[in-house]
Amino acid sequence: MGTKSTSCPRFAFRHSATPCLIAVSMVAVTVVRLGLDGASNSPVVVLREVDGRRFLPIWIGSPEAEAIVVHMNQVKRERPMTHDLCRTIISALGGTLRRVHIHRVHNNTYFAALFLERGADIIQIDARPSDSIAIALRFDAPIFVEDSLLHSPDDDAPDDLPIDGSPMAGHGMTTEELQSYLATLRPEDFGKFNP
C-alpha cells in the first residue's frame, strides 16, 4: 500500500520548507486551467510552475475534472463527493495532506503520490494525478512536478495554450452555472504534447 519515510536530506526541492521524500528534483506548480482536448474531447488540466512559465498538461477523466472545477469554484453540494470524502476520512483519522508529487510518466500515464502526515509519520500513497490534484485542492496542499516533466512555452506550443492565464475564474458558482461552464469549456489543441 504505502511506504513510510521521515527524512531524506540528500534530495533537492524548490519551494519546500519541509524535508524531501522522493529522489527527484521537484518544482512547485499550480492549477491554471482546465480545458478540453479537441481531438479526444477529454478534459485536460494544465499545471504551471509557481515561479516560471513551464507547464504540464495532463489528460484526466470527467469525474475528476468536475471535482477540480467544483472545488475551485466553491460549488456546494448537498452530499460529499468522493474527494471531499477522502479529505474527511484523512482528517478524521488525525492526518493531513502535506504535499502531492507528480513524479514520472510511463506509457503516456503519469504517476503521482500523496504524502500524508499523521503524528510523526509520513505515509506515501500511490495515486492518479487527477485524484491527487482534487484532494490537494481540498487541503490547500502544495503540488510538485518532477522537473523533467515540465514543458517550456517554446516547445512548439499552440498559440492559444492557456499557460499565462489566471486560475480558473469564478467563485460561488451555482450547480447550474457549473454545468454550463463544463458544457462550454473551450477546446484546446494539446495534441503536440504527448508524453
Secondary structure as UniProt FT lines:
FT   STRAND          2..4
FT   TURN            9..10
FT   STRAND          26..37
FT   TURN            38..40
FT   STRAND          43..49
FT   TURN            50..51
FT   STRAND          55..59
FT   HELIX           62..72
FT   TURN            73..74
FT   HELIX           82..92
FT   TURN            93..94
FT   STRAND          96..106
FT   TURN            107..108
FT   STRAND          109..118
FT   TURN            119..120
FT   STRAND          121..127
FT   HELIX           129..139
FT   STRAND          143..146
FT   HELIX           147..149
FT   TURN            153..156
FT   TURN            159..160
FT   HELIX           175..183
FT   STRAND          187..188
FT   TURN            191..192
//
